[in-house]
């Protein structure tokens, strides 16, 4: 444990300086606020019991990434502005800071994170703090600290205080020996990135905490997520965001994946909708703790053809990044999300043409696009 604490402190310092953001029963024990880090019986706080008739008190970690700000906006509309706290270790933009509660929260600082949960009477926690695939490969020790040690802190606090915990997983949780077309919820998982390994670890630890401590853990394996209001964040699927920005600005795009690289993708609105739906789903409807979700699957070439309907002169070239290509080649081509559709009624709204239309409508009325329209 001292080694883990030392690594956590070291990684925390690096994050802040770089600006990154007994016998075992297998029967769920509901409502018992226990965790491996048991607190004294005379501690000056208590767990909060969440009633379905009340609004949850929400904390989002890593909230300045691609999904956190959008999720906060969606949840504030549903539960009230002051019931949703966005957090990160980076300084937020003014529009984010003034849109609702924001606090500094370092997931590697267990004591501080616990104080936030207690002082704000948190009942739901969305844990988005993570280093993505390509960034994680460039700094494995930091990715290990943030993605694994940080997760352990969150799991212990969530179990101790009876929280409903959401942790996203990814297509990167699968590897080259997994079935790729389609990829089912349950199959062999042998990822070859620290990001993927850490997400498999999160899936299994969350399921373990559910059965061992009664933690209400919920997880979705996201495909590549595409949104208009965030910049690429170091993921292998980020080409599908960058192509829109480059098409508008320069009419040229250089893709780092081969033209025939097929990957599952999703527009951010569908992603956020699925996240809220699985968190609101009755516990008895969930037959598993981790689900695949999907909306569409396409290649860079197919995406470019759809983009050229709006920017006909788009020049698409390919300069394959061998690291990212190897990662993409180990990932699913299509997700089987039939369990999510059966258990809690998952249904996507956006296919590829609708995705492209929506992206361009958000990114501006460039003269080339206006002319095409």
NUMAR-362265 format. One record per residue: x negated, y, z of N, C-alpha, C, CB in turn. Coordinates in steps of 0.1 Angstrom, whole numbers, plus 5000, padded with zeros to 4 digits. Each point is the difference from the previous one (the first is absolute). Glycine has a CB too. Example, Ala and Ser with C-alpha at 12.3 -4.5 7.8 and 13.67 -1.06 7.14 Angstrom:
2
486849435078500950125000499150125000501949885012/498550234981499150115000500850115008498849944978/
END
This chain:
373
499249885000500850125000499250135000501749875012/497150134996499250124999499650034986499249965023/500549944969499550024986501150064992498549815001/502850155001501150054993500250155003501149774999/498850265015500250135004499050104994501049915021/497750044979498950084995500250024985498549915017/501949994976500350024985501150094998499249774996/501950235013501150094998499650145002501549825008/497650205003499650145002499150054989500149965024/499049954971499150054989500850034987498249865010/502850054987500750024988500950135001500049754996/500550275017500850125002499250124997501449885017/497450134988499150114998499750024985499049975023/500849924970499750014986501250054992498449815002/502850145002501350044994500150155001501149785005/498750275008500350145002498950094994501149945021/497750014978499050084993500150014985498549945019/502149954976500149994985501350064995498549805000/502550225009501350054996500949904995498950214995/500849665007500949894995501450005008497949874993/502950085009501250025007499849855004501750204987/503047085219501149925006500649904991500350185015/500649764985500749914990500850104990500249815017/499850144971500650094990501449954996497750064992/503350025010501349964995500250064986500949995024/499749934967500350054987501450044998498349854992/502450185019501350055000500050155002501049785008/499650304984500050155002500550035014500350044976/499050055031500450045013500550154999498449845012/502950184985500550134997500150095013501249904981/498450225017500250105010499050005011502349984995/496649945005499050005010498850084995500849775009/499050344998498950094996498649965004501750185001/497849714993498749955004499150014988501049855018/497750154985499050004989498749955006501250194987/497849785005498749965006499450115009499649864980/500850265018499450115008501150045010498550094982/501749835029501150025009499750125009500549755000/500550335003499750125008500549975015500350154980/499249935029500349995014501550015002497750095007/502849845003501550005003500450145005499949765005/499250325000500450135006499750114990499749915023/500150064964499750104991501250104999498649844987/501050295010501050115000500850014988498650125016/501849784977500850004988500749874999498550174988/502549825003500749884998500449994985500950015023/499449864973500349984986501450064997498649795000/501650254988501350064996500849894993499050234997/502249765007500949904994500850074988500249875022/499650084966500750064989501349954997497850044990/503250045010501449964997500350034986500750055023/500049864970500350024986500850124997499849754997/501050295014500850124998499350135001501849875009/496950134995499250125001499150014988500149995025/499450134973498950014990498749955005501250204990/498049735002498749965005499150135001500349774990/498750225019498950105001498849944992500950095023/498749974966499149944991498650075000502049954986/497049965013498650054999499549944987499650025025/499850064966499349954988498550035001502150044986/497149855014498550025000499550014986499949885022/499050184976499450024987501050074991498749795003/502050315002501150054993499750104989501249985021/497650054977499650094989499649934988499350175016/500949704983499749924988501150014990498649855014/501450064977500950014989501549985004498249914986/502050015024501449975004500550075012499649784990/499650265019500450055013500950135000497949915009/501750184982500750135000501449974994497950134997/502249794992501349974994500949925010498950004978/500549915030500749925009500650095011498649804995/500550305010500550095010501250084996497650015009/502350044978501150084995501349924999498450134987/501549745009501249914999500649985014499049894979/500150075031500449975013500650125007498349825001/501150304997500650125006501450034995497650095003/502649894985501450024995501049905006499050084978/500549815026500949895005500150015015499449864981/499550175026500049995015499850145007499149774997/500750334995499850135006498550045000502049975014/497750164983498750054998499149975012500950184986/499649845026499149995012499949865005500750225006/499949684988499949865004498949934992502450005006/496950064985499049944992498750085001501849914984/497250035021498750065002499049944990500550045025/498950054967499049974991498750025007501450064980/497649855017498750015007498949964990501049955022/497850104981498849974992498850065007501349994978/497549995017498850065006499550114991499449795011/501450244978499650114991501050125002499149834984/500450285012500850125000501150004990498050135009/503349894994501049994990500150134993501349845014/499350164974500350124992501150075008499349904978/500850235019501050095007501449944998498550204997/501949764991501349964998500449875008499850104977/499149825025500249875008500150045015498849864982/500350235022500050035014501350075005497550034998/503050054994501250085004501349924996498750214997/501249684997501349924996500549925012499250004976/500049985035500549925011498849975009501849904986/498550035025498949975010498849934994501849985017/497050074986498849944995499050005012500450084976/498949815026499050005011498749924995501850015017/497150024990498849934997500149865007498650214998/501149684995500049875005499049914994502450025005/496649945003498949914995500349865004498350195001/502049724990500449875003498949925007501650004981/497250055018498849935007499950055014498949984978/501950125026500050045014501249945007498850224994/501149675012501149935006500850085010498749784996/500550285013500650085011500950114995498149945015/501350144975500850114995501249964992497950124998/502049774995501149954992501149955010498549934981/501250015030500949955010500750125006498649805004/500750304999500650125006501050074991497950045012/501849964975500950054990501349925000498150084986/501849795014501249925000500950025013498749834986/500650185025500750025013500650145001498449835011/500850274987500550135001501150044991497750065008/502349884980501050044990501149894999498350124988/501749795022501149895000500249944987501150135019/497849834974500149934987500749875001497950124993/502949854997500749874999499749934987501850085015/497949994974499649944988498650064996502449984992/496749935003498750044996499749954986499250005024/500550094967499649964987498450034999502350064989/497049835009498650005000499450004986500049885022/499750244973499450024987498550034999502350084994/497149935017498550025000499349884994500250155021/499049884969499249894993499150064990501949835004/497050104993499250034988500449914989498150085015/502149974973500549924989498949924994501850184996/498649754993499149904994498650054996502149894993/497950204997498750054995499250075010501050014977/499650085031499450075011499549915010501550204996/499249705008499649905010498849934996502349985007/497649984980498849934995498750085001501549874985/498750275014498950095001499550025014500850114980/500049865030499750025014500749895009499750254996/499749635003500649885007500150025015499249864981/499750195026500150015014501150105005497649955001/502650164991501150095004501349944997498550194995/501749744994501249934996500449905011499650044976/499449885028500249905011500550075013498249854989/501250265014500450075013501450054999497650065004/502750024985501350064999501149904997498950204991/500949715000501049904996500249895010499550064976/499549905032500249895009500050045014498949864984/500150215021500050055014501150095002497549985001/502850124990501150085002501449935000498750174988/501449735004501249915001500249945013499749954976/499250005030500149935013500550105011498149854993/501450275006500550115009501550024999497850114999/502749904988501450024998500849885004499450154981/500249735016500749885004500249995015499149884980/499850155028500149995014501050115006497649915001/502350214994500950105005501449974996498150174998/502149794990501449964996500649895008499450074977/499849835026500549895008500350055015498749834985/500450255020500150045014501250095002497549995002/502850094988501150105001501349964992498250185004/501949704992501249954994500450084987500749925023/498350114969500350084988500449904988498450185008/502349884982500249944988498950054991502549985002/496649934993498850034993500149964985498749985022/500950124970499949974985498550024996502450074996/497149834998498650014994500149964986498949955022/500750134968500149964986498949914997501050224994/499349684997499049924994499950034985500449825017/499050104975499650044986499949884991498850195010/501249834977499749904990498549955003501650104983/497649995023498649965003499949895010499450234994/501749735013499949905010499949864993501350145015/498849854972499949884992498650004993502549984997/497149904999498749994993500049924988499050015022/499949964972499949934987500649865000498050144995/502149805017500649865000501550005003497749925008/502950204994501450015002500749994987499650155020/501649804980500950004988500250154996501149785006/498750254981500050144996501350044992497649994999/503149924995501250034992501149905000498450124986/502549895024500050105011499349965012502250084991/497650015018499449975013501150005011497950114993/502349775014501149995010499650065013500849794989/500150225020499750055014499049925007502350095001/497949774998499149915007499249924990501649995019/497150034982499049934991498650025005501650024980/497549925014498650025005499650144998499449764994/499950305016499550144999498550005004502350095007/496949934983498650015002499450134993499849745002/500650385003499550124994498550025000502250105006/497349984985498550024999499750155002499849804985/501050275022499750145004500250015015500650094977/498750005030500250025014501450055003497650055003/502950034987501450055001501049885000499350214989/500549705002500949884999499949915012499850014976/499049975029499749925012500750065012497849924990/502150215011500550075012501649994999498050165001/502649854988501449994998500549865003499950184984/499449715012500449875004499949985015499249914978/499850155028499850005014501250075007497550004997/502950114997501250085006501349924999498950214994/501349724995501249924998500149895011499950054975/498949885027500049885009500050055014498749874983/500650245021500150055013501450055004497550064998/503150014993501450045002500949895003499650204986/500349695005500949895002499749935014500149974975/498650025028499649945013500650085012497949914989/501950225010500550085011501649995001498050164997/502649824992501549985000500349885008500250124977/499249775020500349875007499449995014500149904977/498850175025499349995013500650105010497949924989/502350205006500450115010501450064997497650055002/503149904987501350054997499950134992500949895020/498050154975499950134992500850004988497750025009/503150084989500850024988499250054989502150045014/497149874980499150044989500649974987498149945015/501850164976500550004986499050044990502350045009/497649904980498950034991500549974985498349945017/501350154974500349994986498750004992502250115003/497749804988498850004991500450104988499249765006/500150354994500350104990499249964987500450185018/500349854971499250004987499350134999501649854989/497850184999499450134998501150115001498249904985/501650215022501050105003499650124992500549915023/500550144970499850124991500950125005499549854980/499850265022500850125004499450124993500649895022/500250224977499650124994499450105009501849964983/498550035030499650105009498849975009502350075000/496949834995498749975007499049964990501249925020/497550104984498949974991499649865002499250245000/500149704991499549865001499149995013500149974975/500149925032499349995013498949895001502150085010/497449874979499049905000500449864998498850155015/502449834980500649874998499749954985501750045018/498449834980499749954987501250034990498749825011/502550204994501150034992500250154997501149805009/498050284996500150154999500050054986499050025022/500549904968500050054987501550044995498049854995/502950085011501450024996500650135006500349754999/499050315009500350145005499250104992500549925023/498250054976499150104993500450024985498249935016/502349984978500350014985501050124998499549754997/501450275012501050104998499350145002501849855008/497450175002499350125002499150044988500149965025/499149944971499150024988500850034987498249865012/502950074986500750024988500550144999500749765000/499850305011500550135001498850114998502049925014/496950054994499050105000499150004987500049985025/499649914970499149994989500549924988498250025017/502849904985500449924989499149884997501050204990/498149775020499149894999499949935013498650124983/501349745016499849925012499149894998502350065007/496749925002499149895000500349915011498250154990/502249725006500549905009498949915004502250014990/497749965023498949925006500449855000499250195014/502049774981500449864999500249974985501150015023/498849864974500349954986501450034996498349825003/502050204984501450044996501049895003499050144982/500649735020500949895002500149965014499549924978/500150165032500049975014501450025006497550065002/503249845000501450015005500149995015500849904979/499850205027500150015015501550045003497550065002/503049905010501350045004499950155005500649765006/500450324991500050145004501450045005498250054982/501950075024501250055006499950155001500449785012/500850284985500050155003500250025015501050044977/498550075027499950025015501450015006497950124997/503149934997501450015005500549865004500450214987/499349695004500449865002499249955012500649964976/498250075025499149955011500550055013498149994985/502250145016500550065013501449945003498650214996/502249774994501349955003499949865005501050144982/498149775013499949875004499450005015499649924976/499550175027499550015013501050035011497950074990/503050025007501050045009501149885001499650254995/500749694994501049895000499549895008500850074978/497949895021499649885008499950045015498749924980/501050205023500050045014501450015006497950134995/503149904997501350015005500849864999500050244993/499449665001500649874998500249945014499049974976/502249965026500249935012498949895002502550054999/497049935013498949915002500449854996499250145019/502149834983500449874997500149974984501350005021/498650104971500049984986498649974994502050164999/497049875009498649984995499649865002499550245005/500149694985499649865001498450005000502149924988/497350195010498550015001499650145004499849824982/499050195022499550135005499450084989499649905022/499950044967499450074989500649964987497950015012/502550094980500749984987499350074989502249985012/497849954976499750074988501150094996498549804992/501250315002501050084993499450054986501050085022/499949934969499550034986501150084993498649794999/501050274990500950084992499749984985500250175018/498549844978499649984986498649954999501650194993/498049774996498649964998499650044986500349805016/498650274983499550044986498550015000502150134997/497449894990498650014998499750154997499849764991/498950285009499650144996500550034986498049995015/501949914976500450034986501550035000498149854991/502750075016501550025000500350135006500449755001/498950295010500350135006499650114990499649905023/499350094971499650114990501050014989497649955005/503049944990501050014989501250085005499149784991/501350205022501150075005499750155002500849785011/498050244994499650145002499950084987498749935020/500950004969499950074987501350044994498049874996/503150085010501350054996500250155004500949765001/498450285009500050135005498850094996501449915019/497550024980498850074996499449924988499550095023/501149934965499649914988498550004997502350054991/497050065012498650014996499149955011500650194987/499949745023499249955011498949904994501950025016/496950014987498949914996499649915012499150184983/501149695015499749915011498749924996502549985006/496650035003498749924998499849925012499050184985/500149725014499749915011498549995003502049874994/497750155019498749995005500149915013499250234990/500749645008500349905010499150015012501049854983/499550175029499350005012500049855005500650245006/498249694994500049865002500549975014498149984984/501650105026500549985014501550005001497950105009/502750004985501550015001500649904991499850245005/499649734984500649904991500049865006499250134981/499749845026499949875008501149995011497549994995/502750135011501050005010501449984994498650165014/501749914975501349984993500249864995499950244993/499049705002500149864995500349905010498550074982/501349975031500349905011501450025006497550005005/503250104990501350045006501149944992499050215009/502249794997501249954992500350084988500949925022/499750024968500550074988501550035002498349884986/502450045021501450025003500349955014500649984976/500250095032500449965013501449934999498750195010/501449704998501349945002500650065013499349784988/501750305011500550065012501549965002498550204996/501849675000501349955002500549995014499649874979/499450115031500449995014500550135005498349815003/501050304993500450135005501450044994497650075001/502649894986501350034994501249925006498850054979/500849835026501149915006500250045015499349814985/499650215023500150025014500650145004498149845003/501450264991500550145004500450094989498549975019/501849964969500650084989499150094992502049985013/496749994987499150094992500450014986498249945016/501850184978500350024986499350134996502249885001/497050114988499250124996500950094991497849875002/501850264997500850094991499250044988501150085020/497649914980499250064989499349894992499750215013/500549794974499249924991499050094993501949834996/497350114994498950084994500550134993498849784998/502250214993500450134994500550105010500649874980/500150095030500550105010498850055008502249885001/496950045002498850045007499350124993499749775010/500050204977499350104992500850134999498949824987/502450175010500850125000500050085013501549884983/498650055028500050075013498750065003501649845008/497350104989498650055002499850134992499149775004/501350234984499850134992501050115004499349864981/501850105024501050115005499450065012502049884990/497350055018499450065012498750074998501049825012/498350144978498650064998500050124992499249785002/501950274993500150134993500449994986498250075014/502250054981500550014986498950054991502350055009/496749864989498950034991500650024986498349875014/501150214978500550034987500149884991499150235002/499949685000500049884992501249915004497550014998/502849985015501149925004501450074996498649925020/501450214982501250074996500349984985499650175018/499449834974500149984986500549864997498250174995/501249735012500449864998501549985004497649935004/502850145007501449985004500950074990499249995024/
END
